[in-house]
Amino acid sequence: MKLGYNLNLKQTQKLSMTPQLQQAIKLLQFNSFELNEYIKEQIQENPLLEIESNREEIKSKDLEIEKEREIEIDWKEYIEKYDDISYKPQIDKNKEEIKYENFVTYTPSLKEALLEQLGVLHVDEEIRFISGYIIENLDENGYLKINLSEISSLLNMNIEIIEKALKTVQTLEPTGVGASDLKECLLLQIQERGVNGLIEKIIKNHLEDLGLNKVVKISKELKVDINRVQEAIDYIKTLEPKPGRGFNNKNLESTKYITPEASIELIDGEYKVVLTESAGPRLNISSFYKELIAKSSDERATAFMTEKLNSATWMIKSIEQRRNTIKKVVESILKYQKKFFTDGEKALKPLTLKMIAEDIEMHESTISRTTNGKYVQTPRGIFELKYFFTTAVVTSDGDISSTSIKSLIGDLIEGENLKKPYSDQKIADILKAKGKTISRRTVAKYRDEMGIPSSTMRKRFD
């Protein structure tokens, strides 16, 4: 076998991802928060970039300062407002003083609220110390997950005094804190209300059956009328299973706010798409640096600023392209889903990324990046753009979106007789009679996605 080297020419097509193209793709897939953070970084790195609104604000402030300089001060009237001895200004008692503290809200955490209550209790210092230790070991729901014997070992104290401290903690508000599990939490609440009898028996011995809605079983085992059992269960459901969730627990995630990229507004009887500033703030090239480039004789400085100018120009073009792409996508969604804004989610049509891509003549991946993490403000509320993309369910009336089917299922369950709730098969039969043929398994799947329990769990016995 003879080995050797050969030289062959081969022509292939490849996509070259330039830094500018990579930047444009990155900008498109950013949500509003990420975009603003990225723009801040770019403005710090590139002195030629500036936000248009900032320039207008600076100009307006400069005009205000100039106007203030032009105003002549009446010194005689100015001096009369001061006391001859203290030189303190006169206070207008008719003018209401604004206190910024009135606008600041603060919600204490569960542990802060409990420690504050503990501070005013008349207990000895040893009990106060152990109670404080127990409070610090409560989770965000108010449950004590550490064992009392473990606390006794860690603090090197007698178990009896640990139990006494726990009882002290369990007298604090909200009732139910300091419990080790759900059963103890509910028992603490009914004890504080002075409730016992049937309700106490159900909590102690049939809590699992209650969770599975086995009302008939509870009634037979306790030999109590089923209506009384249902009333007791309804009362138990009014108790708080998580006493600490109403507090501002610092270890939980902070509230996240949604800033829509665009809004759909009804203007003169027609729905129009209006972009918000979140879709991309307006950027400008600094006029100061423009003049500096033109006048500068230093070649190195000119080369540096020219490079930054090209970078800034591309940044501005990319943001403008992002705005245009978002607007085209939202307008296309509006065209396909116009009935949603008048008739609600039942009117949602099956829609895919491919349909939008073909409509506005863009690649499907571009539509995916545009809709990911972006929101739109509509007359029906704020929705993620991906909400409008639904899979199709084939029916005798034609294709219908899965969201519409879910809405129909929700309406049927909402209007059912709770003594005889619809089974999944019954819901499928009702929808079939309406021309929406879907299987029982599909009904069960959509019901689970909507967070609706089964017919067994929905059934009532009173």
C-alpha positions, -999 to 999 in steps of 0.1 A, spaced: 0 0 0 14 33 -11 11 63 13 14 99 1 2 135 4 -25 149 -19 -38 185 -22 -75 188 -28 -97 220 -31 -131 218 -15 -157 246 -15 -180 247 16 -204 273 31 -199 283 68 -216 309 89 -190 333 103 -201 347 137 -184 381 139 -183 399 173 -209 423 161 -233 395 151 -227 378 184 -235 411 202 -268 415 182 -279 380 191 -270 385 227 -290 418 228 -320 401 213 -322 373 238 -318 396 268 -348 405 289 -354 441 299 -335 439 331 -305 422 315 -305 446 286 -304 477 309 -276 462 330 -256 454 298 -262 490 285 -249 504 318 -217 484 314 -212 495 278 -217 532 287 -191 528 314 -166 512 289 -174 535 259 -174 572 266 -190 580 233 -223 563 243 -249 582 262 -286 577 269 -308 602 251 -331 609 281 -301 618 302 -291 645 278 -326 660 278 -326 659 316 -292 677 318 -304 704 293 -336 709 313 -316 712 346 -292 737 329 -322 758 318 -336 758 353 -303 770 368 -301 798 342 -337 809 350 -329 809 387 -299 832 381 -321 856 361 -346 860 390 -339 891 411 -340 884 448 -359 908 470 -335 909 499 -358 931 521 -386 905 519 -360 877 524 -346 892 556 -380 899 571 -387 861 571 -359 856 597 -360 863 634 -336 891 645 -320 870 672 -320 834 660 -320 839 623 -343 809 620 -368 808 590 -405 813 598 -425 781 597 -457 781 577 -480 761 599 -506 758 572 -482 738 551 -483 701 558 -449 686 564 -440 656 543 -423 628 563 -406 603 541 -410 577 569 -447 576 561 -439 562 526 -416 535 538 -431 502 547 -414 475 567 -428 440 575 -409 422 602 -398 386 597 -413 358 617 -383 355 640 -382 393 646 -419 393 655 -415 363 679 -384 377 696 -402 410 701 -431 392 718 -407 372 739 -390 404 751 -421 416 769 -429 383 786 -423 379 823 -401 348 823 -368 340 839 -336 346 819 -329 309 814 -363 303 798 -358 335 777 -324 324 764 -336 289 755 -368 303 739 -347 326 718 -326 297 707 -357 278 697 -371 307 677 -338 310 658 -341 274 648 -377 278 633 -380 275 596 -399 301 574 -432 283 580 -428 284 618 -420 247 623 -392 235 647 -372 209 627 -346 203 654 -352 176 681 -355 188 717 -330 162 729 -306 177 703 -312 212 718 -306 197 753 -273 182 742 -261 214 724 -270 237 753 -261 211 780 -294 217 797 -321 195 812 -347 183 788 -376 194 811 -365 231 809 -362 228 771 -398 216 770 -409 244 792 -392 269 769 -409 253 739 -443 257 755 -435 294 761 -427 298 724 -459 280 714 -480 307 733 -467 334 710 -485 347 679 -492 334 653 -507 303 670 -491 271 658 -454 282 657 -430 259 674 -448 227 662 -428 198 649 -454 188 623 -487 196 608 -507 176 633 -492 194 663 -496 228 645 -534 223 640 -539 209 675 -522 241 690 -546 262 670 -578 244 681 -566 243 717 -561 281 716 -597 285 703 -611 260 729 -622 235 703 -622 198 709 -644 168 703 -649 155 668 -624 181 652 -597 170 676 -603 133 669 -601 138 632 -568 158 635 -552 132 658 -563 100 641 -575 107 606 -554 136 592 -541 114 563 -577 103 554 -587 140 555 -560 148 530 -573 121 507 -609 133 512 -620 99 526 -650 113 544 -670 81 543 -642 61 559 -638 87 587 -676 87 593 -677 49 596 -647 46 619 -658 74 642 -695 63 639 -705 99 633 -730 113 608 -713 121 575 -727 157 574 -711 164 609 -678 150 596 -680 173 565 -686 203 588 -656 194 610 -634 190 579 -646 224 566 -636 239 599 -602 222 599 -596 237 564 -599 272 579 -568 266 601 -534 278 590 -510 249 581 -481 273 577 -482 300 604 -451 318 593 -458 323 556 -475 357 562 -443 373 574 -414 389 555 -389 361 558 -355 374 547 -343 340 535 -370 339 509 -365 353 474 -374 390 471 -403 401 449 -396 402 413 -412 428 391 -421 423 354 -413 451 330 -432 446 296 -412 451 264 -443 463 245 -480 470 251 -511 463 230 -535 492 232 -570 497 219 -567 530 199 -597 543 179 -613 508 179 -581 490 167 -554 472 186 -520 487 181 -485 476 193 -465 503 212 -430 496 223 -419 506 258 -385 520 268 -377 485 281 -374 472 245 -343 493 242 -334 528 255 -325 554 230 -287 558 228 -268 587 212 -232 594 202 -218 621 224 -215 654 205 -185 664 226 -165 634 213 -177 639 178 -161 674 178 -130 660 195 -125 634 168 -128 660 141 -104 684 158 -79 660 173 -44 659 158 -32 630 179 -33 599 157 -34 574 186 -63 593 203 -81 596 170 -77 558 163 -89 550 198 -120 572 195 -127 560 160 -128 524 173 -151 534 201 -173 553 176 -177 522 154 -185 501 185 -211 527 197 -227 529 162 -231 492 160 -245 491 195 -271 517 186 -280 498 154 -283 465 173 -307 480 199 -328 496 171 -329 462 153 -339 446 186 -368 470 189 -379 464 153 -378 426 157 -398 427 190 -424 449 173 -427 427 143 -431 396 164 -458 412 187 -477 425 157 -477 391 141 -489 375 174 -517 402 175 -527 393 139 -531 356 148 -546 360 183 -568 391 178 -599 373 191 -581 366 224 -583 403 233 -621 404 228 -632 368 238 -605 357 263 -584 325 264 -611 303 249 -605 321 216 -567 313 215 -557 296 183 -530 271 178 -498 290 171 -462 279 166 -428 297 163 -426 285 127 -459 302 118 -446 336 131 -412 330 115 -428 325 81 -451 355 86 -424 380 92 -397 362 72 -373 355 100 -356 323 113 -374 303 139 -345 306 163 -348 344 161 -384 342 171 -375 318 200 -349 343 213 -373 372 209 -402 356 228 -380 341 256 -384 361 289 -403 390 271 -436 403 283 -464 423 268 -490 446 285 -525 440 271 -560 451 281 -564 416 297 -532 419 317 -495 412 314 -485 380 295 -453 364 285 -450 362 247 -447 324 249 -482 323 264 -497 329 230 -480 299 215 -502 268 221 -502 233 207 -531 222 185 -558 197 196 -576 180 167 -614 181 171 -644 176 148 -647 214 147 -611 217 135 -578 224 154 -582 241 187 -555 253 211 -547 234 243 -553 266 263 -589 268 250 -595 232 260 -581 239 295 -604 269 298 -634 247 289 -624 220 314 -620 247 341 -655 261 333 -671 226 335 -655 219 369 -664 253 382 -701 247 374 -703 211 385 -724 197 414 -698 191 442 -719 161 455 -715 145 421 -683 160 405 -675 151 369 -650 123 364 -623 127 337 -643 104 314 -675 124 319 -656 157 311 -643 140 279 -678 129 270 -693 164 275 -665 180 254 -671 153 227 -707 163 226 -696 199 219 -674 188 190 -641 188 210 -630 152 209 -602 145 234 -593 114 254 -598 108 291 -560 108 296 -557 142 279 -584 156 303 -565 142 333 -532 156 320 -547 191 315 -565 190 348 -532 182 366 -515 210 348 -542 234 360 -537 222 396 -573 208 399 -577 177 421 -595 146 409 -632 141 412 -627 120 444 -609 149 460 -635 174 449 -665 155 462 -685 169 492 -709 150 514 -732 176 529 
